[in-house]
Amino acid sequence: MTGPQRPTGPQRPAGPEQPAGPEQPAGPEQPAGPEPRPDAGTQATGPEQPDGVRRSGLRNPDKAVRGLGAGTMSLEALVLLLAIQPIRVVGGDLSGAAIGVIVALAVACVVLAGMMRRPWAWHAGTVIQGLLLLSGLLHWSLFALGVMFALVWAYALHVRRVILG
């Protein structure tokens, strides 16, 4: 008996055409490899481009730097609020005014974390670090926190300068 033969396994189409689906682009075939650059004649080495502008490799460097600043401010606010009780328990003589200063600094940090899009927010963040250092006059542990966060903020400013130029 000779009847129609059914294929037993997957078959590939004969010829250059490929099936269009989610894994294959519809339309003319795309060449493999990277797209040719307009400046293909010049080779750039490292992160420096031929036009002299340093590229960070990030898709959106502004957004990444804003996230760094907002994260730093948010972390600072959280640490300040969480530090109130241990300072009081361990022997800190925090007055109501000192607690008010800590809460005010934490609120300012949260507000600045949401405003990192504005250029002046970075300067205001530096002022917050100075105010936290000055709050060390109320208790020595606040000065220690001020030193730590001033160093973290200085690093964030350094990263901002390196990425954005």
NUVO-34817 format. One record per atom (N, C-alpha, C): residue in three letters; atom name; x, y, z. Coordinates in nm, 3 decimals, padded with zeros to 5 digits. Each point is the difference from the previous one (the first is absolute). Layout:
// NUVO-34817
ALA / CA / X / Y / Z
...
***
This chain:
// NUVO-34817
MET / N / 00.082 / -00.117 / 00.000
MET / CA / -00.082 / 00.117 / 00.000
MET / C / 00.086 / 00.123 / 00.000
THR / N / -00.021 / 00.074 / -00.097
THR / CA / 00.073 / 00.125 / -00.008
THR / C / -00.100 / 00.114 / 00.012
GLY / N / 00.007 / 00.071 / 00.109
GLY / CA / -00.089 / 00.113 / 00.024
GLY / C / 00.084 / 00.124 / 00.028
PRO / N / -00.065 / 00.107 / 00.036
PRO / CA / 00.077 / 00.122 / 00.030
PRO / C / 00.087 / -00.021 / 00.123
GLN / N / 00.120 / 00.047 / -00.010
GLN / CA / 00.096 / -00.011 / 00.110
GLN / C / -00.018 / 00.118 / 00.095
ARG / N / -00.009 / -00.026 / 00.127
ARG / CA / -00.009 / 00.106 / 00.100
ARG / C / 00.137 / 00.021 / 00.063
PRO / N / 00.036 / 00.126 / 00.023
PRO / CA / 00.130 / 00.023 / 00.064
PRO / C / -00.005 / -00.044 / 00.147
THR / N / 00.110 / -00.057 / 00.045
THR / CA / 00.006 / -00.049 / 00.137
THR / C / 00.067 / 00.097 / 00.095
GLY / N / 00.068 / 00.100 / -00.045
GLY / CA / 00.071 / 00.094 / 00.088
GLY / C / -00.011 / 00.141 / -00.054
PRO / N / 00.061 / 00.095 / 00.068
PRO / CA / -00.005 / 00.139 / -00.048
PRO / C / 00.077 / 00.014 / -00.130
GLN / N / -00.055 / 00.078 / -00.089
GLN / CA / 00.067 / 00.023 / -00.128
GLN / C / 00.032 / 00.147 / -00.014
ARG / N / 00.105 / 00.026 / -00.067
ARG / CA / 00.039 / 00.138 / -00.030
ARG / C / -00.046 / 00.033 / -00.140
PRO / N / -00.044 / 00.123 / -00.021
PRO / CA / -00.040 / 00.036 / -00.136
PRO / C / 00.120 / 00.001 / -00.092
ALA / N / -00.021 / -00.040 / -00.121
ALA / CA / 00.108 / -00.001 / -00.098
ALA / C / 00.017 / 00.140 / -00.055
GLY / N / 00.120 / 00.047 / -00.007
GLY / CA / 00.026 / 00.131 / -00.057
GLY / C / 00.028 / 00.105 / 00.107
PRO / N / 00.016 / 00.126 / -00.044
PRO / CA / 00.041 / 00.104 / 00.093
PRO / C / -00.113 / 00.056 / 00.086
GLU / N / -00.126 / -00.035 / -00.030
GLU / CA / -00.107 / 00.060 / 00.080
GLU / C / -00.011 / -00.068 / 00.135
GLN / N / -00.034 / 00.080 / 00.102
GLN / CA / -00.014 / -00.051 / 00.135
GLN / C / -00.139 / 00.035 / 00.049
PRO / N / -00.055 / -00.079 / 00.089
PRO / CA / -00.135 / 00.030 / 00.049
PRO / C / 00.000 / 00.127 / 00.083
ALA / N / -00.107 / 00.080 / -00.016
ALA / CA / -00.014 / 00.122 / 00.079
ALA / C / -00.074 / -00.036 / 00.127
GLY / N / 00.051 / 00.039 / 00.110
GLY / CA / -00.061 / -00.029 / 00.129
GLY / C / 00.060 / 00.090 / 00.106
PRO / N / -00.026 / -00.030 / 00.126
PRO / CA / 00.053 / 00.087 / 00.105
PRO / C / 00.152 / -00.002 / 00.006
GLU / N / 00.062 / -00.115 / -00.044
GLU / CA / 00.144 / -00.005 / 00.006
GLU / C / 00.067 / 00.049 / -00.128
GLN / N / -00.074 / 00.015 / -00.106
GLN / CA / 00.057 / 00.042 / -00.127
GLN / C / -00.063 / 00.132 / -00.043
PRO / N / 00.079 / 00.097 / -00.044
PRO / CA / -00.058 / 00.125 / -00.048
PRO / C / -00.069 / -00.022 / -00.135
ALA / N / -00.114 / 00.064 / -00.019
ALA / CA / -00.069 / -00.008 / -00.128
ALA / C / 00.063 / 00.099 / -00.096
GLY / N / 00.001 / -00.030 / -00.123
GLY / CA / 00.055 / 00.091 / -00.100
GLY / C / 00.135 / -00.049 / -00.048
PRO / N / 00.080 / 00.090 / -00.059
PRO / CA / 00.129 / -00.042 / -00.054
PRO / C / 00.093 / -00.046 / 00.112
GLU / N / 00.090 / -00.088 / -00.037
GLU / CA / 00.094 / -00.053 / 00.098
GLU / C / 00.091 / 00.111 / 00.051
GLN / N / 00.031 / -00.007 / 00.129
GLN / CA / 00.089 / 00.096 / 00.063
GLN / C / 00.142 / -00.057 / -00.001
PRO / N / 00.099 / 00.080 / -00.030
PRO / CA / 00.137 / -00.052 / 00.001
PRO / C / 00.043 / -00.026 / 00.144
ALA / N / 00.077 / -00.106 / 00.017
ALA / CA / 00.049 / -00.034 / 00.134
ALA / C / 00.114 / 00.093 / 00.037
GLY / N / 00.013 / 00.026 / 00.130
GLY / CA / 00.110 / 00.084 / 00.047
GLY / C / -00.046 / 00.139 / 00.037
PRO / N / 00.091 / 00.079 / 00.052
PRO / CA / -00.037 / 00.136 / 00.041
PRO / C / -00.027 / 00.089 / -00.119
GLU / N / -00.082 / 00.100 / 00.024
GLU / CA / -00.030 / 00.095 / -00.107
GLU / C / 00.123 / 00.083 / -00.030
PRO / N / 00.020 / 00.035 / -00.125
PRO / CA / 00.116 / 00.083 / -00.032
PRO / C / -00.017 / 00.141 / 00.058
ARG / N / 00.106 / 00.052 / 00.056
ARG / CA / -00.004 / 00.134 / 00.058
ARG / C / 00.036 / 00.103 / -00.106
PRO / N / -00.049 / 00.123 / 00.017
PRO / CA / 00.037 / 00.104 / -00.096
PRO / C / 00.150 / 00.028 / 00.001
ASP / N / 00.064 / -00.020 / 00.115
ASP / CA / 00.144 / 00.028 / 00.010
ASP / C / 00.079 / -00.131 / -00.006
ALA / N / -00.042 / -00.094 / -00.086
ALA / CA / 00.060 / -00.132 / -00.004
ALA / C / 00.147 / 00.005 / -00.040
GLY / N / 00.044 / 00.107 / -00.060
GLY / CA / 00.140 / 00.011 / -00.041
GLY / C / 00.093 / 00.025 / 00.117
THR / N / -00.050 / 00.058 / 00.109
THR / CA / 00.085 / 00.028 / 00.115
THR / C / -00.033 / -00.098 / 00.111
GLN / N / 00.100 / -00.050 / 00.066
GLN / CA / -00.018 / -00.094 / 00.109
GLN / C / 00.015 / 00.073 / 00.133
ALA / N / -00.097 / -00.018 / 00.089
ALA / CA / 00.007 / 00.059 / 00.133
ALA / C / 00.051 / -00.107 / 00.097
THR / N / 00.091 / 00.036 / 00.084
THR / CA / 00.051 / -00.092 / 00.099
THR / C / -00.047 / 00.043 / 00.137
GLY / N / -00.052 / -00.095 / 00.077
GLY / CA / -00.047 / 00.030 / 00.135
GLY / C / -00.129 / 00.079 / -00.005
PRO / N / -00.030 / 00.069 / 00.111
PRO / CA / -00.125 / 00.074 / 00.007
PRO / C / 00.004 / 00.133 / -00.075
GLU / N / 00.116 / 00.042 / -00.049
GLU / CA / 00.009 / 00.127 / -00.074
GLU / C / -00.051 / -00.020 / -00.142
GLN / N / -00.083 / 00.088 / -00.044
GLN / CA / -00.051 / -00.003 / -00.135
GLN / C / 00.082 / 00.097 / -00.084
PRO / N / -00.009 / -00.009 / -00.134
PRO / CA / 00.080 / 00.086 / -00.085
PRO / C / -00.028 / 00.148 / 00.020
ASP / N / -00.123 / 00.034 / 00.044
ASP / CA / -00.029 / 00.142 / 00.019
ASP / C / 00.052 / 00.053 / 00.133
GLY / N / 00.069 / -00.086 / 00.078
GLY / CA / 00.060 / 00.044 / 00.125
GLY / C / -00.095 / -00.006 / 00.119
VAL / N / -00.123 / -00.047 / -00.020
VAL / CA / -00.098 / -00.008 / 00.108
VAL / C / 00.013 / -00.138 / 00.064
ARG / N / 00.007 / -00.003 / 00.131
ARG / CA / 00.011 / -00.126 / 00.071
ARG / C / -00.138 / -00.063 / 00.014
ARG / N / -00.015 / -00.125 / -00.039
ARG / CA / -00.126 / -00.072 / 00.008
ARG / C / 00.004 / -00.093 / 00.120
SER / N / -00.109 / -00.005 / 00.076
SER / CA / -00.002 / -00.082 / 00.119
SER / C / -00.044 / -00.143 / -00.027
GLY / N / -00.068 / -00.024 / -00.109
GLY / CA / -00.051 / -00.132 / -00.028
GLY / C / -00.139 / -00.022 / 00.056
LEU / N / -00.053 / 00.097 / 00.071
LEU / CA / -00.134 / -00.010 / 00.056
LEU / C / -00.102 / 00.044 / -00.105
ARG / N / -00.118 / -00.061 / 00.003
ARG / CA / -00.104 / 00.041 / -00.095
ARG / C / -00.047 / 00.141 / 00.027
ASN / N / -00.020 / 00.033 / 00.129
ASN / CA / -00.046 / 00.133 / 00.038
ASN / C / 00.084 / 00.046 / 00.119
PRO / N / 00.114 / 00.062 / -00.024
PRO / CA / 00.089 / 00.038 / 00.109
PRO / C / -00.064 / 00.099 / 00.098
ASP / N / -00.082 / 00.093 / -00.050
ASP / CA / -00.066 / 00.096 / 00.089
ASP / C / -00.088 / -00.071 / 00.101
LYS / N / -00.076 / -00.095 / -00.047
LYS / CA / -00.091 / -00.074 / 00.087
LYS / C / 00.078 / -00.084 / 00.102
ALA / N / 00.109 / -00.059 / -00.042
ALA / CA / 00.082 / -00.080 / 00.091
ALA / C / 00.058 / 00.087 / 00.112
VAL / N / 00.047 / 00.117 / -00.036
VAL / CA / 00.059 / 00.090 / 00.100
VAL / C / -00.109 / 00.052 / 00.094
ARG / N / -00.116 / 00.032 / -00.054
ARG / CA / -00.111 / 00.043 / 00.087
ARG / C / -00.038 / -00.110 / 00.097
GLY / N / 00.000 / -00.123 / -00.046
GLY / CA / -00.030 / -00.114 / 00.087
GLY / C / 00.102 / -00.015 / 00.111
LEU / N / 00.126 / 00.024 / -00.033
LEU / CA / 00.105 / -00.006 / 00.102
LEU / C / -00.022 / 00.106 / 00.106
GLY / N / -00.029 / 00.123 / -00.042
GLY / CA / -00.024 / 00.108 / 00.095
GLY / C / -00.124 / -00.025 / 00.084
ALA / N / -00.107 / -00.045 / -00.062
ALA / CA / -00.124 / -00.027 / 00.072
ALA / C / 00.017 / -00.116 / 00.097
GLY / N / 00.072 / -00.101 / -00.041
GLY / CA / 00.026 / -00.113 / 00.090
GLY / C / 00.083 / 00.040 / 00.120
THR / N / 00.099 / 00.084 / -00.023
THR / CA / 00.084 / 00.047 / 00.110
THR / C / -00.081 / 00.082 / 00.099
MET / N / -00.082 / 00.090 / -00.052
MET / CA / -00.084 / 00.083 / 00.089
MET / C / -00.101 / -00.085 / 00.075
SER / N / -00.060 / -00.096 / -00.066
SER / CA / -00.099 / -00.087 / 00.066
SER / C / 00.065 / -00.083 / 00.110
LEU / N / 00.116 / -00.053 / -00.029
LEU / CA / 00.072 / -00.079 / 00.101
LEU / C / 00.037 / 00.087 / 00.120
GLU / N / 00.042 / 00.121 / -00.026
GLU / CA / 00.036 / 00.092 / 00.108
GLU / C / -00.122 / 00.030 / 00.087
ALA / N / -00.115 / 00.022 / -00.061
ALA / CA / -00.122 / 00.027 / 00.077
ALA / C / -00.036 / -00.120 / 00.087
LEU / N / 00.009 / -00.118 / -00.056
LEU / CA / -00.033 / -00.120 / 00.075
LEU / C / 00.094 / -00.020 / 00.118
VAL / N / 00.128 / 00.017 / -00.022
VAL / CA / 00.098 / -00.017 / 00.108
VAL / C / -00.021 / 00.105 / 00.108
LEU / N / -00.028 / 00.123 / -00.038
LEU / CA / -00.023 / 00.104 / 00.100
LEU / C / -00.120 / -00.034 / 00.088
LEU / N / -00.109 / -00.044 / -00.061
LEU / CA / -00.118 / -00.033 / 00.079
LEU / C / 00.023 / -00.122 / 00.088
LEU / N / 00.070 / -00.098 / -00.051
LEU / CA / 00.027 / -00.120 / 00.079
LEU / C / 00.105 / 00.023 / 00.108
ALA / N / 00.078 / 00.106 / -00.008
ALA / CA / 00.104 / 00.026 / 00.098
ALA / C / -00.052 / 00.067 / 00.126
ILE / N / -00.120 / 00.052 / -00.002
ILE / CA / -00.052 / 00.074 / 00.115
ILE / C / -00.007 / -00.089 / 00.124
GLN / N / -00.064 / -00.114 / -00.012
GLN / CA / -00.020 / -00.085 / 00.117
GLN / C / 00.132 / -00.058 / 00.054
PRO / N / 00.088 / -00.053 / -00.083
PRO / CA / 00.126 / -00.051 / 00.057
PRO / C / 00.081 / 00.110 / 00.071
ILE / N / -00.001 / 00.121 / -00.051
ILE / CA / 00.073 / 00.108 / 00.067
ILE / C / -00.060 / 00.026 / 00.138
ARG / N / -00.131 / -00.001 / 00.008
ARG / CA / -00.067 / 00.024 / 00.129
ARG / C / 00.028 / -00.113 / 00.098
VAL / N / -00.001 / -00.126 / -00.047
VAL / CA / 00.016 / -00.115 / 00.088
VAL / C / 00.144 / -00.014 / 00.047
VAL / N / 00.094 / 00.021 / -00.086
VAL / CA / 00.141 / -00.023 / 00.033
VAL / C / 00.055 / 00.107 / 00.093
GLY / N / -00.067 / 00.106 / 00.018
GLY / CA / 00.049 / 00.099 / 00.094
GLY / C / 00.004 / 00.139 / -00.058
GLY / N / -00.062 / 00.017 / -00.113
GLY / CA / -00.004 / 00.133 / -00.057
GLY / C / -00.105 / 00.083 / 00.070
ASP / N / 00.036 / 00.119 / 00.030
ASP / CA / -00.095 / 00.091 / 00.064
ASP / C / -00.060 / 00.088 / -00.108
LEU / N / -00.087 / -00.061 / -00.080
LEU / CA / -00.063 / 00.075 / -00.109
LEU / C / -00.119 / 00.077 / 00.054
SER / N / 00.003 / 00.128 / -00.022
SER / CA / -00.114 / 00.083 / 00.039
SER / C / -00.106 / -00.005 / -00.109
GLY / N / -00.113 / 00.058 / 00.028
GLY / CA / -00.106 / 00.006 / -00.101
GLY / C / 00.044 / 00.079 / -00.122
ALA / N / 00.081 / 00.103 / 00.021
ALA / CA / 00.050 / 00.080 / -00.112
ALA / C / 00.093 / -00.082 / -00.088
ALA / N / 00.083 / -00.083 / 00.061
ALA / CA / 00.092 / -00.083 / -00.077
ALA / C / -00.077 / -00.101 / -00.084
ILE / N / -00.103 / -00.059 / 00.058
ILE / CA / -00.082 / -00.095 / -00.076
ILE / C / -00.072 / 00.072 / -00.113
GLY / N / -00.046 / 00.122 / 00.026
GLY / CA / -00.064 / 00.079 / -00.105
GLY / C / 00.096 / 00.031 / -00.114
VAL / N / 00.125 / 00.030 / 00.034
VAL / CA / 00.101 / 00.026 / -00.104
VAL / C / 00.023 / -00.125 / -00.084
ILE / N / 00.008 / -00.114 / 00.065
ILE / CA / 00.024 / -00.126 / -00.072
ILE / C / -00.117 / -00.028 / -00.095
VAL / N / -00.122 / 00.015 / 00.050
VAL / CA / -00.117 / -00.027 / -00.083
VAL / C / -00.007 / 00.100 / -00.116
ALA / N / 00.032 / 00.127 / 00.028
ALA / CA / -00.001 / 00.102 / -00.106
ALA / C / 00.104 / -00.033 / -00.108
LEU / N / 00.118 / -00.044 / 00.040
LEU / CA / 00.102 / -00.039 / -00.098
LEU / C / -00.046 / -00.120 / -00.081
ALA / N / -00.065 / -00.096 / 00.065
ALA / CA / -00.049 / -00.119 / -00.071
ALA / C / -00.108 / 00.040 / -00.101
VAL / N / -00.089 / 00.088 / 00.038
VAL / CA / -00.105 / 00.046 / -00.092
VAL / C / 00.063 / 00.075 / -00.118
ALA / N / 00.100 / 00.083 / 00.029
ALA / CA / 00.068 / 00.072 / -00.108
ALA / C / 00.068 / -00.097 / -00.095
CYS / N / 00.058 / -00.107 / 00.053
CYS / CA / 00.063 / -00.101 / -00.086
CYS / C / -00.103 / -00.068 / -00.090
VAL / N / -00.117 / -00.031 / 00.054
VAL / CA / -00.104 / -00.065 / -00.081
VAL / C / -00.048 / 00.095 / -00.110
VAL / N / -00.018 / 00.127 / 00.035
VAL / CA / -00.045 / 00.097 / -00.100
VAL / C / 00.105 / 00.014 / -00.111
LEU / N / 00.127 / 00.008 / 00.039
LEU / CA / 00.106 / 00.012 / -00.101
LEU / C / 00.012 / -00.126 / -00.085
ALA / N / -00.028 / -00.115 / 00.059
ALA / CA / 00.007 / -00.125 / -00.077
ALA / C / -00.101 / 00.004 / -00.115
GLY / N / -00.112 / 00.064 / 00.022
GLY / CA / -00.099 / 00.011 / -00.105
GLY / C / 00.027 / 00.112 / -00.099
MET / N / 00.095 / 00.086 / 00.029
MET / CA / 00.026 / 00.116 / -00.087
MET / C / 00.138 / -00.007 / -00.066
MET / N / 00.058 / -00.117 / -00.010
MET / CA / 00.134 / -00.013 / -00.057
MET / C / 00.006 / 00.038 / -00.148
ARG / N / -00.114 / 00.016 / -00.063
ARG / CA / -00.003 / 00.041 / -00.141
ARG / C / 00.048 / 00.144 / -00.016
ARG / N / -00.020 / 00.079 / 00.103
ARG / CA / 00.038 / 00.142 / -00.006
ARG / C / 00.147 / 00.015 / 00.037
PRO / N / 00.073 / 00.084 / -00.071
PRO / CA / 00.144 / 00.013 / 00.025
PRO / C / 00.032 / 00.056 / 00.139
TRP / N / -00.085 / 00.085 / 00.055
TRP / CA / 00.027 / 00.059 / 00.130
TRP / C / -00.013 / -00.101 / 00.113
ALA / N / -00.065 / -00.113 / -00.025
ALA / CA / -00.018 / -00.101 / 00.105
ALA / C / 00.134 / -00.060 / 00.042
TRP / N / 00.094 / -00.006 / -00.092
TRP / CA / 00.132 / -00.053 / 00.035
TRP / C / 00.071 / 00.096 / 00.096
HIS / N / -00.015 / 00.129 / -00.022
HIS / CA / 00.060 / 00.098 / 00.091
HIS / C / -00.070 / -00.004 / 00.135
ALA / N / -00.132 / -00.015 / -00.002
ALA / CA / -00.075 / -00.010 / 00.125
ALA / C / 00.041 / -00.126 / 00.077
GLY / N / 00.029 / -00.108 / -00.069
GLY / CA / 00.048 / -00.122 / 00.066
GLY / C / 00.133 / 00.023 / 00.070
THR / N / 00.084 / 00.081 / -00.060
THR / CA / 00.128 / 00.034 / 00.065
THR / C / -00.025 / 00.083 / 00.125
VAL / N / -00.096 / 00.089 / -00.006
VAL / CA / -00.035 / 00.081 / 00.117
VAL / C / -00.054 / -00.090 / 00.111
ILE / N / -00.080 / -00.100 / -00.036
ILE / CA / -00.053 / -00.094 / 00.099
ILE / C / 00.115 / -00.071 / 00.072
GLN / N / 00.102 / -00.036 / -00.074
GLN / CA / 00.114 / -00.067 / 00.063
GLN / C / 00.068 / 00.092 / 00.101
GLY / N / 00.014 / 00.126 / -00.036
GLY / CA / 00.057 / 00.097 / 00.093
GLY / C / -00.085 / 00.019 / 00.124
LEU / N / -00.132 / 00.003 / -00.019
LEU / CA / -00.089 / 00.015 / 00.115
LEU / C / 00.005 / -00.123 / 00.091
LEU / N / 00.015 / -00.117 / -00.058
LEU / CA / 00.013 / -00.120 / 00.081
LEU / C / 00.131 / 00.002 / 00.079
LEU / N / 00.106 / 00.049 / -00.062
LEU / CA / 00.126 / 00.015 / 00.074
LEU / C / -00.017 / 00.099 / 00.116
LEU / N / -00.070 / 00.110 / -00.025
LEU / CA / -00.024 / 00.098 / 00.106
LEU / C / -00.088 / -00.055 / 00.112
SER / N / -00.088 / -00.093 / -00.033
SER / CA / -00.084 / -00.059 / 00.104
SER / C / 00.083 / -00.085 / 00.095
GLY / N / 00.124 / -00.022 / -00.035
GLY / CA / 00.091 / -00.068 / 00.092
GLY / C / 00.021 / 00.079 / 00.128
LEU / N / -00.034 / 00.128 / -00.001
LEU / CA / 00.006 / 00.079 / 00.124
LEU / C / -00.107 / -00.046 / 00.099
LEU / N / -00.107 / -00.062 / -00.052
LEU / CA / -00.106 / -00.049 / 00.087
LEU / C / 00.038 / -00.136 / 00.061
HIS / N / 00.066 / -00.083 / -00.077
HIS / CA / 00.047 / -00.131 / 00.049
HIS / C / 00.113 / -00.047 / -00.091
TRP / N / 00.100 / -00.063 / 00.061
TRP / CA / 00.118 / -00.040 / -00.076
TRP / C / -00.033 / -00.104 / -00.107
SER / N / -00.100 / -00.086 / 00.025
SER / CA / -00.033 / -00.104 / -00.098
SER / C / -00.059 / 00.061 / -00.128
LEU / N / -00.065 / 00.114 / 00.012
LEU / CA / -00.051 / 00.067 / -00.120
LEU / C / 00.116 / 00.053 / -00.084
PHE / N / 00.106 / 00.043 / 00.066
PHE / CA / 00.120 / 00.041 / -00.074
PHE / C / 00.060 / -00.119 / -00.074
ALA / N / 00.003 / -00.117 / 00.066
ALA / CA / 00.053 / -00.121 / -00.065
ALA / C / -00.084 / -00.037 / -00.122
LEU / N / -00.132 / 00.008 / 00.014
LEU / CA / -00.087 / -00.025 / -00.115
LEU / C / 00.025 / 00.104 / -00.110
GLY / N / 00.021 / 00.124 / 00.041
GLY / CA / 00.027 / 00.106 / -00.096
GLY / C / 00.127 / -00.025 / -00.080
VAL / N / 00.103 / -00.048 / 00.068
VAL / CA / 00.126 / -00.030 / -00.070
VAL / C / -00.021 / -00.113 / -00.100
MET / N / -00.069 / -00.105 / 00.044
MET / CA / -00.022 / -00.114 / -00.090
MET / C / -00.081 / 00.040 / -00.123
PHE / N / -00.109 / 00.073 / 00.022
PHE / CA / -00.083 / 00.037 / -00.114
PHE / C / 00.063 / 00.110 / -00.084
ALA / N / 00.084 / 00.082 / 00.058
ALA / CA / 00.073 / 00.098 / -00.081
ALA / C / 00.095 / -00.071 / -00.096
LEU / N / 00.064 / -00.107 / 00.048
LEU / CA / 00.088 / -00.077 / -00.088
LEU / C / -00.079 / -00.071 / -00.110
VAL / N / -00.116 / -00.056 / 00.036
VAL / CA / -00.084 / -00.066 / -00.101
VAL / C / -00.048 / 00.103 / -00.103
TRP / N / -00.039 / 00.118 / 00.047
TRP / CA / -00.048 / 00.104 / -00.091
TRP / C / 00.114 / 00.049 / -00.090
ALA / N / 00.119 / 00.012 / 00.056
ALA / CA / 00.115 / 00.041 / -00.082
ALA / C / 00.026 / -00.103 / -00.110
TYR / N / -00.016 / -00.128 / 00.034
TYR / CA / 00.018 / -00.103 / -00.102
TYR / C / -00.109 / 00.010 / -00.107
ALA / N / -00.124 / 00.025 / 00.041
ALA / CA / -00.109 / 00.015 / -00.096
ALA / C / 00.027 / 00.118 / -00.093
LEU / N / 00.051 / 00.109 / 00.055
LEU / CA / 00.034 / 00.116 / -00.084
LEU / C / 00.113 / -00.034 / -00.097
HIS / N / 00.096 / -00.079 / 00.047
HIS / CA / 00.110 / -00.042 / -00.086
HIS / C / -00.053 / -00.086 / -00.117
VAL / N / -00.087 / -00.096 / 00.032
VAL / CA / -00.058 / -00.085 / -00.105
VAL / C / -00.080 / 00.085 / -00.098
ARG / N / -00.073 / 00.097 / 00.051
ARG / CA / -00.079 / 00.089 / -00.087
ARG / C / 00.092 / 00.076 / -00.095
ARG / N / 00.111 / 00.051 / 00.054
ARG / CA / 00.093 / 00.075 / -00.083
ARG / C / 00.065 / -00.088 / -00.106
VAL / N / 00.034 / -00.124 / 00.036
VAL / CA / 00.064 / -00.091 / -00.095
VAL / C / -00.097 / -00.040 / -00.111
ILE / N / -00.124 / -00.032 / 00.038
ILE / CA / -00.096 / -00.047 / -00.101
ILE / C / -00.051 / 00.111 / -00.088
LEU / N / -00.037 / 00.113 / 00.061
LEU / CA / -00.060 / 00.108 / -00.078
LEU / C / 00.101 / 00.100 / -00.054
GLY / N / 00.118 / -00.003 / 00.053
GLY / CA / 00.103 / 00.090 / -00.050
GLY / C / 00.006 / 00.133 / 00.064
***
